[in-house]
């Protein structure tokens, strides 16, 4: 029977009179407690901040009476509050041994398992707990969190809504509901956010999410209104000011955004966290100088690898300060193993450095932490592609497009990667590019009228690229631009890049220079219209750094794609694709959404490497064996290519194969290629691998090779031109796709059609014929460079004349 002191203590406790309750509990203990008074006094002590004393009292109660399940359940609550989740789990399990249906123990067990991150294990006890006590709001919330953590967002929504029905202003339930709607990509997210902010107006995180949602939906006016209200209501919350700056930036009001952030900076809050957030925001505005200063201040306050160091590393990479970026991001990846951003950022840098195998390892670490992050999946897919694992790459990129269908850049990587698949067809390429355009480039009003065909005014040509630099695009266009400028053509380069080099300076010398990196599509389109461009030319297609979003707005009366991509863009707004008779024969025109116009010989004008060395006699004359070579990336070296080359090596006794490109010096890349060669009967000792080098070193390595082998179905372009300039015969298999016909074009222009095959067997036979007829190889080494220099591949003056005629008549 309950003592009068214990009865009084419970009444005081329930009424919130904790001092009086404690006094009565202690009286009850002094007059012969059986554990109940100690148990409840322990709960009270924990409620008043005396956790250790509370735990000790409840343990004393259990020692007096081990058979009371509520004692164990209460111990679990206090232990969980003290951060001892494993101890809480053990206490709950003991309570449930005594009473398997005790609702509080089931609910507390679920909460403890959640704290440990064991979402799947938490679901069952929480379901039972909710059923036993449907009025417990926290139980509904925790069940929702457990379901969310196990990838069941639809059921989680029901749990959070059940909690909200009991407590309409419960911020935790509303926050969980929004997370579930986000994870399920529910069309009801916007409405949910509006309701959440209406019910919980003081929850800044919810207000920021609603602002971002309105902004993404294009409702900039209401987004700005809410952002201003939030910033005024929470002047001490930096994230609110950053959100306001983001909204202003999206409207092109970067000066106002910069001022808002500067005003905050002037407040003098100089914690590392604050400085890092501000630096990141200024970096987003393009103020890299201020961003760097703030990042370095933050790093000085937090010398170990942290978010400040990570942000600085990302900025250094953007500014092309490679060594410092490498040092910072490597340290962050090592010191922040639980940060998916740190792992992914380092992996992405390694990928850009030509180390796809190492990049893949870090991308997988990042994906293990956040399996559905689209940026991480993008890095993963690109690393797999560069390793030559095309099927896996396509799977990763397809997953990324599924979870982030709005990301045009990810979708572009998917359609580009498809070009490397051995079974790719023109019909497939066309369909996938049209699907991209339908999702990311909605139709716009018709363009203003184009000038009449054949008009004689000075042409105004706009060129859009991120590759006005030492890059294949730079090598393919710079001579032509110099020749066009001499003919009075007005050239304007819309440069989506930060890196500048000798090629950049040559382009700047003949083009008006318009930096566009960081500018949104409407701003760039407005500039194009103000510049009065006659024809706007895309030089990237779906390659990194493209601005197809600008072309989708149709800012110029005529729009064309040229030199930077190897397929249709898929855009109905792209009027022309500038090709040649070899890349797009008449029977292939139906697979391009653009109208095909053709230069008479080749679609590009090559700028040979100035550092190319003299060409020695064939190496086979001195070393007694034929050396085949390929200088293309591993992504092009599929199983069918390797099987073909294995046949060649088998038939040419003693021959060797040199493979050189970025990533080919990594052991996992070599292992995959060697395994496939072994399947074809070729010993690993007959292969040599070299990785990336400078361009001068790259072409010098070609002196070691007698005969170049072209991959398929994605043929070489720059590598073929470099090989030909180094006087190497290049054996190619003519493909269906644009990317499969590069070498066919160049060889045709040079009159070397005898090196072009239409079947794999013919390819093998050509290579073997050359290897057994070194006189032909030696003859080519003597005469190919001057022949190429005089050909239309390198004749910029003739190319410019043809280009002008083509554009005037198109």
C-alpha positions in Angstrom: 0.0 0.0 0.0 1.3 3.5 -1.0 2.5 5.5 2.0 1.1 9.0 2.6 4.5 10.6 1.8 4.8 8.8 -1.5 1.2 9.7 -2.4 1.8 13.3 -1.6 5.1 13.3 -3.5 3.4 12.1 -6.6 0.7 14.7 -6.4 3.3 17.5 -5.9 5.3 16.0 -8.8 2.4 16.0 -11.2 1.5 19.5 -10.2 5.0 20.7 -10.9 5.9 21.5 -7.3 9.2 19.8 -7.5 10.8 21.0 -4.3 7.8 19.8 -2.2 7.7 16.6 -4.2 11.4 15.9 -3.5 10.9 16.5 0.2 8.0 14.0 0.4 10.0 11.4 -1.7 12.8 11.6 0.8 10.4 11.2 3.7 8.9 8.2 2.0 12.4 6.7 1.6 13.2 7.2 5.2 10.0 5.5 6.3 10.5 2.2 4.5 10.7 2.5 0.7 10.3 -0.6 -1.5 11.9 1.2 -4.5 9.0 3.3 -5.8 10.0 6.5 -4.0 13.7 6.1 -5.1 12.6 5.5 -8.7 10.5 8.6 -8.9 12.9 10.7 -7.0 15.6 9.6 -9.5 13.3 10.8 -12.3 12.8 14.2 -10.5 16.6 14.6 -10.0 17.2 14.0 -13.7 14.5 16.5 -14.5 16.2 19.1 -12.4 19.7 18.5 -13.9 21.1 16.1 -11.3 21.4 13.2 -13.8 24.1 11.2 -12.0 22.1 11.3 -8.7 19.0 10.3 -10.6 20.7 7.3 -12.2 22.0 6.2 -8.8 18.6 6.5 -7.2 16.8 4.4 -9.9 19.5 1.8 -9.8 18.9 1.6 -6.0 15.2 1.1 -6.7 16.0 -1.7 -9.1 18.3 -3.3 -6.5 15.4 -3.2 -4.0 12.8 -4.6 -6.5 14.2 -6.0 -9.8 10.7 -7.2 -11.0 9.2 -3.7 -11.7 9.5 -3.1 -15.4 8.8 0.7 -15.0 12.0 1.1 -13.0 14.0 -0.2 -15.9 12.1 1.9 -18.4 12.6 5.1 -16.4 16.3 4.2 -16.1 16.4 4.0 -19.9 14.9 7.5 -20.2 17.5 9.0 -17.8 20.4 7.2 -19.4 19.3 8.3 -22.8 19.2 11.9 -21.6 22.7 11.5 -20.3 23.9 10.3 -23.7 24.2 6.6 -22.8 22.1 5.1 -25.6 23.6 1.6 -25.3 22.7 1.6 -21.6 19.2 2.8 -22.4 18.7 0.0 -24.9 19.8 -2.6 -22.3 17.5 -1.1 -19.7 14.5 -1.1 -22.1 15.2 -4.7 -23.1 15.2 -5.7 -19.4 11.9 -3.9 -18.9 10.4 -5.7 -21.8 11.5 -9.0 -20.5 9.3 -8.3 -17.5 6.4 -6.8 -19.5 6.7 -7.3 -23.3 3.8 -4.9 -23.8 4.9 -2.0 -21.7 4.2 1.0 -24.0 6.8 3.3 -22.4 9.6 0.7 -22.7 8.7 0.1 -26.3 8.7 3.8 -27.1 11.9 4.4 -25.1 13.7 1.4 -26.8 12.8 2.9 -30.2 14.1 6.3 -29.2 17.4 4.8 -28.0 17.9 2.7 -31.1 17.3 5.9 -33.2 20.0 7.7 -31.2 22.4 4.9 -32.2 21.4 5.2 -35.8 19.7 1.8 -35.9 16.6 3.0 -37.8 15.6 -0.4 -39.0 15.7 -1.9 -35.6 13.7 1.0 -34.1 10.7 0.5 -36.4 9.1 -2.6 -34.8 9.2 -1.4 -31.1 7.9 2.0 -32.1 5.1 0.5 -34.1 4.1 -1.5 -31.1 4.5 1.5 -28.8 2.3 3.7 -30.9 -0.3 1.0 -31.0 -0.2 0.7 -27.2 -0.2 4.4 -26.6 -1.6 6.3 -29.7 -1.6 9.6 -27.8 2.2 9.9 -27.5 3.3 12.6 -29.9 7.0 11.8 -29.6 6.3 8.2 -30.4 4.7 9.2 -33.7 7.6 11.5 -34.5 10.2 8.9 -33.7 8.4 6.3 -35.8 8.4 8.8 -38.6 12.1 9.3 -38.2 12.8 5.6 -38.2 10.7 5.0 -41.3 12.5 8.0 -43.0 15.9 6.5 -42.1 14.9 3.2 -43.7 13.8 4.7 -47.0 10.0 4.6 -46.3 9.1 8.3 -46.7 5.4 7.7 -47.6 4.8 5.8 -44.3 6.8 8.4 -42.5 4.5 11.1 -43.7 1.6 9.3 -42.1 3.4 9.0 -38.8 4.4 12.7 -38.7 0.8 13.7 -39.7 -0.5 11.6 -36.8 1.7 13.5 -34.4 0.6 16.8 -35.9 -3.0 15.8 -35.4 -2.3 15.5 -31.7 -0.1 18.6 -31.5 -0.7 20.9 -34.4 2.3 23.2 -33.6 4.8 20.5 -32.8 7.9 21.7 -34.7 9.7 18.4 -34.6 6.7 16.7 -36.4 6.5 19.4 -39.0 10.3 19.3 -39.6 10.1 15.5 -40.0 7.1 15.8 -42.3 9.0 18.2 -44.6 12.0 15.9 -44.7 9.7 13.0 -45.7 8.0 15.0 -48.4 11.5 16.0 -49.7 12.7 12.4 -49.7 9.6 11.1 -51.5 9.8 14.1 -54.0 6.2 14.7 -53.2 4.2 17.2 -55.2 2.8 18.3 -51.9 6.1 19.7 -50.6 5.2 23.3 -51.3 1.8 23.0 -49.6 3.4 21.2 -46.7 6.0 24.0 -46.2 3.3 26.7 -46.3 1.3 24.8 -43.6 4.4 24.2 -41.5 5.5 27.9 -41.5 1.9 28.9 -40.7 1.8 26.6 -37.7 5.4 27.1 -36.6 6.2 30.7 -37.6 9.2 30.9 -35.3 11.0 27.9 -36.8 13.7 29.6 -38.9 14.8 26.4 -40.6 11.3 25.8 -42.0 11.1 29.4 -43.2 14.4 29.1 -45.0 13.2 25.9 -46.7 10.0 27.6 -47.8 11.9 30.5 -49.2 14.2 28.2 -51.2 11.1 26.3 -52.5 9.4 29.5 -53.7 12.7 30.6 -55.3 13.1 27.3 -57.1 9.5 27.5 -58.3 10.2 30.9 -59.8 8.1 32.9 -57.4 10.9 35.4 -56.6 8.6 38.1 -55.3 7.1 36.0 -52.5 10.5 34.4 -51.9 12.1 37.8 -51.3 9.2 38.9 -49.1 9.6 35.8 -46.9 13.4 36.1 -46.9 13.2 39.7 -45.7 10.7 38.9 -43.0 12.9 36.0 -41.8 16.0 38.2 -41.8 14.2 40.9 -39.8 12.7 38.3 -37.4 16.0 36.6 -36.8 18.8 39.2 -37.2 21.2 37.0 -35.3 20.8 34.1 -37.7 23.3 34.4 -40.5 21.6 31.7 -42.6 18.6 34.0 -42.9 20.8 36.8 -44.4 22.5 34.3 -46.7 19.1 33.2 -48.0 18.1 36.8 -48.7 21.4 37.2 -50.6 20.6 34.1 -52.6 17.1 35.4 -53.5 18.6 38.7 -54.6 21.3 37.0 -56.6 18.7 34.9 -58.4 17.1 38.1 -59.6 20.4 39.5 -60.9 20.7 41.9 -57.9 24.2 40.9 -56.9 25.2 44.3 -55.6 22.3 44.2 -53.1 23.2 40.6 -52.2 26.8 41.6 -51.6 25.8 44.5 -49.5 23.5 42.4 -47.3 26.4 40.0 -46.6 28.8 42.9 -46.1 26.5 44.4 -43.5 26.5 41.2 -41.6 30.3 40.9 -41.8 30.6 44.4 -40.4 28.7 43.2 -37.2 32.0 41.7 -36.1 31.0 38.2 -35.4 34.3 36.5 -36.2 33.7 32.8 -35.2 35.2 30.2 -37.5 31.7 28.9 -38.3 30.4 32.4 -39.2 33.4 33.3 -41.3 33.1 30.0 -43.2 29.4 30.6 -44.0 30.1 34.1 -45.2 33.1 33.0 -47.2 31.0 30.4 -48.9 28.3 33.0 -49.7 30.8 35.5 -51.1 32.3 32.7 -53.2 28.8 32.1 -54.6 28.6 35.7 -55.6 32.0 35.5 -57.4 33.9 37.6 -54.9 36.7 35.1 -54.6 39.1 37.7 -53.1 36.9 38.3 -50.1 36.0 34.7 -49.9 39.6 33.7 -49.7 40.3 36.2 -47.0 37.4 35.0 -44.9 38.2 31.3 -45.4 41.8 31.9 -44.3 40.7 33.8 -41.2 38.4 30.9 -40.4 41.1 28.4 -40.9 43.4 30.4 -38.6 40.7 30.1 -35.9 40.2 26.4 -36.6 43.7 25.1 -37.6 42.6 21.5 -37.9 40.8 20.2 -41.0 37.2 21.5 -40.8 34.6 23.1 -42.9 36.7 26.2 -43.3 39.6 24.2 -44.7 37.2 22.3 -46.9 35.8 25.5 -48.3 39.2 27.0 -48.9 40.2 23.9 -50.7 37.2 24.1 -53.0 38.0 27.7 -53.7 41.6 27.0 -54.4 40.5 24.4 -56.9 38.2 26.8 -58.6 41.0 29.3 -58.8 43.2 26.6 -60.4 45.7 26.6 -57.5 46.1 22.9 -57.8 48.8 22.1 -55.3 47.1 24.0 -52.4 43.8 22.6 -53.3 45.3 19.1 -53.3 46.9 19.6 -49.9 43.8 21.0 -48.3 41.3 18.6 -49.8 43.5 15.5 -49.1 43.8 16.5 -45.4 40.1 17.1 -45.1 39.3 13.8 -46.7 41.6 12.1 -44.1 40.5 14.1 -41.1 36.8 14.2 -41.9 35.9 10.6 -42.7 32.3 11.1 -41.8 31.9 14.1 -44.2 30.5 13.1 -47.6 31.4 16.5 -49.0 35.1 16.1 -47.9 35.3 12.6 -49.5 33.5 13.7 -52.7 35.5 16.9 -53.1 38.8 15.1 -52.9 37.6 12.4 -55.2 36.4 15.0 -57.7 39.8 16.7 -57.6 41.6 13.4 -58.1 39.4 12.7 -61.1 40.2 16.1 -62.7 43.9 15.2 -62.1 43.5 12.1 -64.2 43.4 9.6 -61.3 40.1 7.9 -61.8 40.9 4.8 -59.7 41.8 6.9 -56.6 38.8 9.1 -57.3 36.5 6.1 -57.4 37.6 5.0 -53.9 36.7 8.4 -52.4 33.5 8.6 -54.4 32.4 5.2 -53.0 33.2 6.4 -49.4 31.1 9.5 -50.0 28.2 7.4 -51.4 28.3 5.0 -48.5 27.6 8.1 -46.3 24.9 9.5 -48.5 23.7 7.0 -51.1 21.4 9.2 -53.1 23.4 12.5 -53.3 23.3 13.5 -56.9 26.7 15.3 -56.9 28.4 12.2 -55.4 26.7 9.9 -57.9 28.0 12.3 -60.7 31.6 11.9 -59.5 31.1 8.2 -59.1 29.7 7.8 -62.6 32.4 10.0 -64.2 35.2 8.1 -62.4 33.7 4.7 -63.6 33.5 6.1 -67.1 37.2 7.2 -67.1 38.1 3.7 -65.8 36.4 2.2 -68.8 33.6 0.7 -66.7 30.9 2.1 -69.0 27.9 0.0 -67.9 28.5 0.8 -64.2 29.0 4.5 -65.1 25.7 4.6 -66.9 24.0 2.9 -63.9 25.4 5.5 -61.5 24.5 8.5 -63.7 21.0 7.1 -64.4 20.5 6.9 -60.6 21.7 10.5 -60.3 19.3 11.7 -62.9 16.5 9.8 -61.1 17.1 11.5 -57.8 17.9 14.9 -59.3 15.9 15.2 -62.5 16.3 18.9 -62.5 20.1 18.7 -62.7 20.8 19.4 -66.4 24.5 19.0 -65.9 24.1 15.4 -64.5 21.8 14.5 -67.4 24.4 15.9 -69.9 27.0 13.6 -68.4 24.7 10.7 -68.9 24.0 11.4 -72.6 27.7 12.0 -73.1 28.8 8.8 -71.4 26.4 6.9 -73.6 28.7 7.7 -76.6 31.4 5.4 -75.1 29.2 2.3 -75.0 30.3 -0.4 -77.5 26.7 -1.0 -78.6 25.7 2.7 -79.1 23.6 3.5 -82.1 22.7 6.8 -83.7 19.1 6.3 -83.0 19.8 5.8 -79.3 22.0 8.9 -79.2 19.3 11.0 -80.8 16.6 9.7 -78.5 18.6 10.4 -75.3 19.6 13.9 -76.4 16.0 14.8 -77.3 14.9 13.5 -73.8 17.5 15.9 -72.3 16.1 18.8 -74.3 12.5 18.0 -73.4 13.3 18.1 -69.7 15.8 21.0 -69.6 15.2 23.2 -72.6 11.5 24.1 -73.0 10.4 25.8 -76.2 10.6 29.6 -76.3 9.1 32.2 -78.6 10.5 32.3 -82.1 13.8 34.1 -82.7 13.9 37.5 -84.3 14.3 37.3 -88.0 17.7 36.3 -89.3 19.5 38.5 -91.8 18.7 37.6 -95.4 20.8 34.7 -96.7 23.9 36.0 -98.5 23.8 39.5 -96.9 27.1 41.3 -97.2 27.3 43.1 -93.9 30.1 42.1 -91.5 29.2 39.0 -89.7 28.9 39.2 -85.9 29.6 35.7 -84.5 29.3 34.8 -80.9 31.1 31.8 -79.5 30.2 30.2 -76.2 32.6 27.9 -74.4 34.4 27.1 -71.2 37.4 25.8 -73.2 39.1 28.8 -74.8 42.4 27.4 -73.5 44.8 24.5 -74.0 42.1 22.0 -74.7 40.9 20.2 -77.8 38.4 22.9 -78.5 41.2 25.5 -78.3 43.3 23.5 -80.7 40.4 23.1 -83.1 39.3 26.8 -83.4 42.1 29.2 -82.6 43.6 29.3 -86.0 40.2 29.7 -87.6 39.3 32.6 -85.3 42.6 34.4 -86.1 41.9 34.0 -89.9 38.2 35.1 -89.5 39.2 38.3 -87.6 41.6 39.2 -90.5 38.5 39.1 -92.8 36.6 41.6 -90.8 34.3 39.2 -89.0 33.3 40.5 -85.5 34.0 37.8 -83.0 32.7 37.8 -79.4 33.8 35.1 -77.0 31.4 34.3 -74.1 33.9 32.6 -71.8 32.5 30.2 -69.2 36.0 29.7 -67.6 38.5 31.0 -65.1 41.7 29.4 -66.4 43.7 31.4 -68.9 46.7 30.4 -70.8 48.5 31.0 -74.1 45.5 29.8 -76.2 43.3 32.1 -74.2 45.4 35.0 -75.0 45.4 34.2 -78.7 41.6 34.1 -78.6 41.4 37.3 -76.6 43.6 39.0 -79.2 40.9 38.5 -81.9 37.7 38.4 -80.0 35.8 40.7 -77.7 36.0 38.9 -74.4 32.8 38.4 -72.3 33.4 36.4 -69.0 30.1 34.7 -68.2 31.0 32.2 -65.5 28.6 32.5 -62.6 26.0 34.5 -64.7 22.6 33.0 -65.1 21.2 32.2 -68.5 18.9 35.2 -68.8 21.7 37.6 -68.0 24.0 36.0 -70.7 21.1 36.0 -73.2 20.5 39.7 -72.5 24.2 40.4 -73.2 24.0 38.4 -76.5 21.0 40.4 -77.7 22.7 43.7 -76.7 25.8 42.6 -78.7 23.6 42.2 -81.9 24.9 38.7 -82.7 24.0 37.3 -86.1 24.9 33.7 -85.2 25.6 32.3 -81.8 27.8 29.2 -81.8 28.0 26.5 -79.1 31.5 25.0 -78.7 30.6 22.5 -75.9 27.4 20.5 -76.5 27.0 18.4 -73.4 30.6 18.6 -72.2 31.4 20.1 -68.9 31.1 23.9 -68.8 28.5 24.1 -71.5 25.8 26.8 -71.5 23.0 25.1 -73.4 20.8 26.9 -70.9 21.6 30.1 -72.8 20.8 28.6 -76.2 17.5 27.3 -74.8 16.5 31.0 -74.5 17.3 31.6 -78.2 19.0 35.0 -77.8 20.3 35.0 -81.4 18.4 34.8 -84.7 20.6 31.8 -85.7 22.2 29.3 -83.4 24.7 26.5 -84.2 26.9 23.9 -82.6 30.4 23.3 -83.7 33.8 21.7 -82.9 33.2 20.9 -79.2 30.8 18.0 -79.2 30.3 14.8 -81.1 26.5 14.3 -81.4 23.3 16.2 -81.7 22.5 18.6 -78.8 18.8 17.6 -79.0 17.7 21.3 -78.8 15.0 22.5 -81.2 16.5 26.0 -80.5 19.8 24.9 -82.1 19.3 25.6 -85.8 22.6 24.2 -87.3 25.3 21.6 -86.7 28.5 22.5 -88.5 30.0 19.2 -89.7 31.6 17.8 -92.9 30.9 15.1 -95.4 32.8 12.5 -93.4 31.3 13.0 -89.9 27.7 13.2 -91.0 27.0 11.5 -94.4 23.6 12.2 -95.9 22.1 9.0 -94.6 22.8 10.0 -91.0 21.1 13.5 -91.1 17.9 12.2 -89.7 19.6 11.5 -86.4 20.4 15.1 -85.7 17.8 17.6 -84.5 19.8 20.4 -86.1 20.0 21.1 -89.8 23.3 19.7 -91.0 25.6 22.1 -92.8 29.0 21.0 -94.0 32.4 22.4 -94.4 33.9 21.0 -97.6 36.7 19.0 -96.0 36.9 18.9 -92.2 34.7 20.6 -89.6 37.8 21.9 -87.7 41.1 23.6 -88.4 43.9 22.1 -86.3 46.6 24.0 -84.5 49.5 21.6 -84.3 51.7 21.6 -81.1 54.5 24.0 -81.5 56.7 21.8 -79.2 56.4 18.7 -81.4 59.8 17.2 -82.0 61.3 16.1 -85.2 60.2 12.7 -86.4 62.9 9.9 -86.2 62.9 6.7 -88.3 60.5 4.0 -87.3 61.5 2.6 -83.9 61.2 -1.0 -85.3 64.3 -0.4 -87.5 66.4 0.0 -84.3 64.9 -2.3 -81.7 63.8 -5.2 -83.9 60.1 -5.3 -83.1 57.0 -3.3 -84.0 55.5 -1.1 -81.4 51.8 -0.3 -81.7 50.4 2.6 -79.6 47.2 4.2 -78.5 47.0 7.6 -76.7 43.3 7.6 -76.0 41.7 7.6 -72.6 40.8 4.4 -70.8 37.1 5.1 -71.3 37.5 4.2 -75.0 39.3 1.0 -74.4 36.4 -1.4 -74.2 36.5 -5.2 -74.3 35.8 -5.3 -78.0 38.7 -3.0 -78.8 41.1 -5.0 -76.6 40.0 -8.3 -78.2 40.7 -6.8 -81.6 44.2 -5.5 -80.6 44.9 -8.9 -79.0 44.4 -10.5 -82.4 46.9 -8.0 -83.9 49.5 -8.7 -81.3 49.0 -12.4 -81.8 49.6 -12.2 -85.5 52.6 -9.8 -85.3 55.2 -11.9 -83.4 57.2 -10.0 -80.8 55.2 -6.8 -81.2 54.4 -4.6 -78.3 51.7 -2.1 -77.4 52.2 1.3 -75.6 49.1 2.7 -74.0 49.3 6.3 -72.7 46.8 8.7 -71.3 45.5 10.0 -68.0 44.7 7.3 -65.6 46.6 4.6 -67.4 49.3 4.7 -64.8 46.9 3.6 -62.1 47.1 -0.1 -61.1 43.3 -0.8 -61.1 43.0 0.6 -64.7 45.9 -1.5 -65.8 44.5 -4.6 -64.1 41.3 -4.4 -66.0 43.0 -3.9 -69.3 45.6 -6.7 -68.7 42.9 -9.1 -67.7 41.1 -8.6 -71.0 44.4 -9.0 -72.9 45.1 -12.2 -71.1 41.7 -13.5 -72.1 42.9 -12.9 -75.7 46.2 -14.8 -75.1 48.5 -11.8 -74.7 51.0 -11.7 -71.9 51.2 -8.6 -69.7 54.9 -8.2 -70.5 54.1 -7.1 -74.0 52.2 -4.0 -72.8 53.6 -0.7 -71.5 51.5 1.9 -69.7 52.1 5.7 -69.3 49.9 8.3 -67.6 49.3 12.0 -68.2 52.2 14.3 -69.0 52.6 17.7 -70.5 51.6 18.1 -74.1 55.2 18.3 -75.2 56.1 15.1 -73.4 52.9 13.5 -74.7 53.7 14.0 -78.4 57.4 13.1 -77.8 56.3 9.7 -76.5 54.8 9.1 -79.9 58.4 8.8 -81.2 58.4 5.4 -79.5 55.6 4.1 -81.7 55.5 2.7 -85.2 51.8 2.4 -85.8 48.9 4.0 -83.9 45.7 2.1 -83.2 42.4 4.0 -83.0 39.7 2.8 -80.5 36.1 2.3 -81.4 33.2 3.1 -81.3 34.5 6.4 -79.8 37.5 7.3 -82.1 40.3 9.6 -81.3 40.2 13.2 -82.4 43.0 15.3 -80.8 45.0 12.1 -80.3 44.6 11.1 -84.0 45.6 14.6 -85.2 48.7 14.5 -82.8 49.6 11.0 -84.0 49.3 12.1 -87.7 51.4 15.2 -87.0 54.0 12.9 -85.5 53.8 11.0 -88.8 52.2 7.8 -87.4 49.8 5.8 -89.6 46.5 5.6 -87.6 44.4 2.5 -88.2 40.7 3.2 -87.7 37.3 1.5 -87.8 34.7 3.8 -89.3 31.7 4.0 -87.0 28.1 5.2 -87.3 28.2 8.0 -84.8 29.9 11.4 -85.1 32.4 10.3 -82.4 33.1 7.2 -84.3 34.1 9.0 -87.5 36.8 11.5 -86.3 39.8 9.6 -87.7 37.9 8.6 -90.8 37.5 12.4 -91.6 41.2 13.2 -91.0 42.5 10.2 -92.9 40.2 11.0 -95.8 41.4 14.6 -96.0 45.0 13.3 -96.1 44.2 10.7 -98.7 45.0 7.8 -96.3 41.8 5.8 -96.9 43.8 2.6 -97.0 44.1 2.9 -93.2 40.2 2.9 -92.8 38.4 -0.3 -92.0 34.7 -1.1 -92.1 34.9 -4.4 -90.1 37.0 -5.6 -87.2 38.7 -8.2 -89.4 39.7 -5.6 -91.9 41.1 -3.4 -89.1 43.2 -6.3 -87.9 44.4 -7.0 -91.5 45.4 -3.4 -92.1 47.4 -3.2 -88.9 49.2 -6.5 -89.6 49.9 -5.4 -93.2 51.6 -2.2 -92.0 53.6 -4.1 -89.4 55.0 -6.4 -92.1 55.6 -3.6 -94.5 57.8 -1.1 -92.6 58.8 0.6 -95.8 55.3 2.0 -96.1 55.6 3.1 -92.4 59.0 4.7 -93.0 57.7 6.5 -96.1 54.8 8.0 -94.1 57.2 9.2 -91.4 59.1 11.1 -94.0 56.3 12.9 -95.8 53.2 13.0 -93.6 53.9 16.2 -91.6 54.4 18.5 -94.6 51.4 16.9 -96.3 49.3 17.6 -93.3 50.6 21.1 -92.8 49.6 21.9 -96.4 46.2 20.2 -96.2 42.8 21.7 -95.3 43.2 20.3 -91.8 45.7 23.1 -91.0 45.0 25.7 -93.7 43.3 28.4 -91.6 43.0 30.9 -94.5 41.0 28.6 -96.7 39.1 27.3 -93.7 38.0 30.9 -92.8 36.8 31.6 -96.4 34.8 28.4 -96.4 33.4 29.1 -93.0 32.1 32.6 -94.0 30.5 31.2 -97.1 28.9 28.4 -95.1 27.4 30.8 -92.5 26.2 33.3 -95.1 24.4 30.6 -97.1 23.1 28.6 -94.2 
